[in-house]
Each structure stands twice: as structure tokens, then as C-alpha cells.
Amino acid sequence: MSLYQKIFEIGVKIFAKSTLFKWGYNLSPMYRRTTARITKVSKDLLLIKIRLPLSYKNKNYVNSIFGGSMFSAVDPIPMVQLINLLDKNYVVWDKSAEVRFKIPAREDLYAQFSFSEEEVEQIKKRIKTENEIEISKVTALTNKTGDKIFCEITKVIYVADKDFYKRKRGKK
């Protein structure tokens, strides 16, 4: 169990999961360095929103947001969100990512990460029959109104039944 997981496990005894998710990310050194901030987390954790402001900390040589900042602002959220939507009977890992830059970002960027209740239930049903699956989640980094897409990031996430995963890896 990681330090972040231990803090989260203790923290949920005091704070709502959504509050802890938001402030845990916004205060953690690894996420602060992305310059993005989580602006909203729904109580059920099905929706998370972020803002990535254009600043001197993330501008590149041509005065647009550095691509690494865009990716790192998005990278950890879908996996950790799904871990928290499922229970401890599942293993969740990032498998791969694809970044597609559309236009230079010379303004603040926004993104949202969502799972539906039906999607979470479908994942659980598939795991019961398949033991392990991969799902893809696409996140668009947009302007505030959402009508202009600057970057799309596709994350492939591996999800498995924890017991199956342990057997597969030869662990008891």
C-alpha cells in the first residue's frame, strides 16, 4: 500500500471521499508540479474536473502550454478515480497512453473525467466473466466553454479480479 493510499484510508474516516480526493491531489507534490488543480469532485466520484492555467511555470518555447504539463495534469486521474469507484477486490493499472495535440494552448485548459454507474457495473460484470480487461478513456483538454479542443489523451486502463491477478503473477 502506497503512502497516498494509507493517507486516503485514514482520511476517509474524517472527510468525505470527494473532499479528500480533491484536496489530496491539490496538495500532493506530484500533482502540484503539473500546475493543474482539481476544481470539482462529485460526491460519488463519478465526475472530476480540472483546470490547467497558462502560467510561466508551464509555458514552452513558443508561449503555449508545455505538452508534458497537459499529459501530467490528466495522467493519474482516470486510474485513481476507477480504483476508488471499485472496491478492494480489483487491481487497476495504467497500461498505455496516447497524446494527440490539436492546437497550441495559449489559454487556460479544462478537462473532466467521468464514469457512469452503468459503466462501473459493466466493468464489474466483464471482470466476473473475463477475469481481466482493458478499457479506454479519452480526455479532452478544452477551453472554458468546451468548444475548442487543444489536446486529447487516451488512457488504456487494465482492470482485473484481485485473486485472479495474484494467481496469474504466481503470488498467494
N, C-alpha and C positions, 0 to 999 in steps of 0.2 A: 504494500500500500504506500503510495507516494505521500509526501508531506502535505500536498494540496488536498488529497483525499482525506487524510487524517483531520486537517483543519475543518474541512467541509462536514465530516461526520460529527465532530464536536459542535460546530457552529449551528447545525440544524436543530440542535436542542434549545437554542436561544433565539435564532432568527428564522424567518420563512426561507425556504429554499430559493425562491426567486430573488430575495434581497441579498442573500449570501452569494448567489451566483453573480449578480451584478457587481457588488462591491468587492467580492473576492477577485474577480477579473480586473476590475478597475484599479485595485490597489496592488495587485501582484506585479513584481518587477518584470516578469517575462512579457506580460501583456502591455504594461505601461510603455515599454520600449517601442511598441508598434505605433504609438501616438494615437491609436483609436481608443474609443471609450464605448462601453455598453451603455445605451441610453434607456433601454426598456427590456424588462423580462416579465412575461406574463406569469401569473401565479402558478399556472400548471406547467410552466417551462416549455410550452409548445411554440412560443414566439419570442424571439430575441432580436433586438435592433441595436445597431451600432452606428457611430458617426466617426469618420476619419477626417479630421480637419486638415486642410492645407496649411502647413507651417514651415518655418525654417528648419525644423527637425526632420522633415521628410521630403523636402524639395530636392529634385535631382538637378543635373547639369542644365536642363532646359526649362527649369522652373515649373515642372509638373510633379505630381506625387510619385515618388520612387516606387517602382513595381514591387520591390521587396516589402515595402510598407503595406501595400494593398494586399499582398498574399498573406503576410503575417497577421494582419488585422482579422482575416477570415479564417485562417488555418485551424486554430484549435476548437472553434466553437461548435461546428456540427457534431464532431465526435463526442465532446464532453456533454453537449446537450443530450445526445442519444443515450449516453451512459446513464444520465440522470433520469431519463424517461423510462428506461428499462430497469429491471431490478438486478440484484447481485448474481442472478443465475445466468448472466450473459457476459460474454467477452466482446469488447468493441475496440477496434483498432482502425486508424487511418491506413489505407492501402496505397493510395496514389492521389495525385492532384494534377490538374491541367489548368494553366492560366492562359486566358485569351484577352490580350489588351485590345481595346477597340479604338479609343481616342485618348489623347493626353488629358490627364485630370488636373485642371488648374482652378479647382474649386473644391469645397468640402464634399466628401463622398458619404453615402449612406448605404446600408445593407440590412437585410432582415433574413433570419434563419427560422424556418418553420417546419414543423411536423404536425400532421393532423392525428387525431386519436385513431382514426381508421388506419393510417399509415403505420403507427406503432403496433396496433393489433395485427396488421398484416405481416409485419416483421416477425412478431412472436409466432404466428401461425406457420410461417415459412420455416422458421427455425425448428419447430416441432417435427416437421416432415423432412427437412433437408439437413439439419444439424448446423450448417454454416452457410452464410450467404454473403453476397456483396451488394450494396446499394449505392446509388449515385445521387448526390445532392448538388444542385447548381445554385451558386450565389452570385447575384449581380451587384456590382458596386455602381451606384447611380447618383445623380444629383438629388437635391432635396425633394423635388416633385416626382422623381422616379421616371421621368420621361426621356432621360438620356442615360445610356449605359456606357460606362467607361471601361469596365473590365468584368469578365465572367470567370468564375473559378468553379471547376467541377471537382468535387471530392468523391473518391470511391472509399466507402467505409465497409470494413469487414465486421460481421456480427456472427457470433457462434454461441451455442449452448456451452456453458462453462465446463460441465462434466465431459462433453464430447471433446472440447478443446484440450483439456488436461490429458485425456486418453490419447488423443492424436499426437500430443507432444511427448507422450511416454511418462507423464507425471501422475502420481496418485492423489 
